[in-house]
Amino acid sequence: MQKIQNYINGQFENPINNEWLDNFCPADGEVYGQLPNSSKVDIENAYIAARSAFPIWSQTTIEERSRILIKISELLEANLQRFAEAESKDNGKPITLAMTVDIPRAASNFRFFGNAITQFSSESHESIGKHAINYTLRQPIGVVGCISPWNLPLYLFTWKIAPALAAGNCVVAKPSEITPMTAYLLGDICNEAGLPKGVLNIVHGLGTTTGQAIIEHPDIKAISFTGGTTTGAHIAKVAAPMFKKLSLELGGKNPNIIFSDCDYEDMLETTVRSSFSNQGQICLCGSRIFVEATIFEKFKTDFVKKVKALKVGHPSESSTNIGALVSKQHLSKVIDYLDIAIKEGANLLFGGKKVSVKGFENGYYLEPTVFEISTDECRINQEEVFGPVVTIMSFNTEDEVLQMANKVKYGLSATIWTNDLKRTMRLSTQIQAGIVWVNTWMLRDLRTPFGGIKDSGVGREGGFEALRFFTEAKNVCIKY
Ligand code: NAD
């Protein structure tokens, strides 16, 4: 059984209290490893290592920081297969997804921010008539905390760490206790790439203890967090009296709005993906599908036919479309929602049952599930399920669908399918979401701002937004 360790000051260490947590493989339900159940003391040690590394790292030239980050990216690419296998085993996601999305994107995060920092500029303003010049310094904050969830483990972990490091900060980071493996493997890669000791520290453990120690630490002055809305609210409350800078990327319940004038086949293929990729466990999945009444019956038939054809199977098989859900607890939460939906009168069109995969009967498999609903007020349409479950509902007018799209507490992303330019402009302006896709889904350009409004979060990641978050702006005014 593999025991993973914390990565502190460039070295791998057991937790001080020698306490461990079990790590389950979602595909077969077996414990296959252990991770540190780290305490406050481990976080303090990680903080001390980061603080000691900061004076040198923050003064390291941009070219050198960039070179090291790009080297990490290259090493991740060279180890693609090994990382993808680890990610798939730890999370239950199809290996094909880990090979084509998760790990390549983790590598891109380092490459992107390694390059972006060389282009990150600040402003200067001449105060004409006052004989003064102002310029803005963008200085690293110091030691920052990065906390990430289990659904896209290395992808989201590195999405925070890469800009933090690029901007000259030192980092204390905690991956999800449910999927710690690739974050652990990253330590070796950082050493090989020549990242100085203490610049990045990775501490494993539970959110309520290890994570809590990061957010409570008085000298970790910025926290970049991705996870659930309830956790985000808790972090905001703890951090507020210490005036920490916060970036909170939280839950979503995203509308997918389909008009009859769309490119139908493209929409259908993409809607299957936006509903069930990663077992529906992506914050951006479009779990609320609204279809214009004139094509509703056709869509219903075609969509359900495609969903029926998806193969639920062991994540390591290349033919698998839907792997295992991340944990037993999460599977049971999703199943509870199926019961709630039925009780509230939703019409089950397909799915809803656990799947027994031969040879892996204890794995956490669930059929992709489609409900038809007649009111958007039901819980299955309002609350984040975060599993392979979607609702479909018809609408008649643009105003009606806009109202329903906005009538949830979340505001992360939205997708619109139409070829009508004026409608595109009207809806994309009025939809309450941080990200709007038109005739596509999850097409990401890393230069663009990423984040949500309402209960989906505060702040933006991506591009220079991330570099701005991880720096303090200091204005200098010189009179001459
Ligand atoms: P979670 O909030 O339970 O945990 C996220 C991370 O926070 C984990 O590392 C956890 O250990 C840690 N944590 C928990 N309690 C903490 C505390 N008191 N102090 C500090 N850290 C703590 O979320 P999850 O179940 O891992 O992830 C699923 C959620 O993440 C969903 O709601 C999903 O929508 C959201 N998500 C959002 C985005 C986005 O970009 N907006 C992306 C992916 C996932």
Residues whose N, C-alpha, C, O or C-beta is under 5 A from the ligand:
A	BS01	NAD	I147 S148 P149 W150 K174 P175 S176 E177 G205 L206 G207 T208 G211 Q212 I215 T226 G227 G228 T229 T231 E249 L250 G251 G252 C283 S456
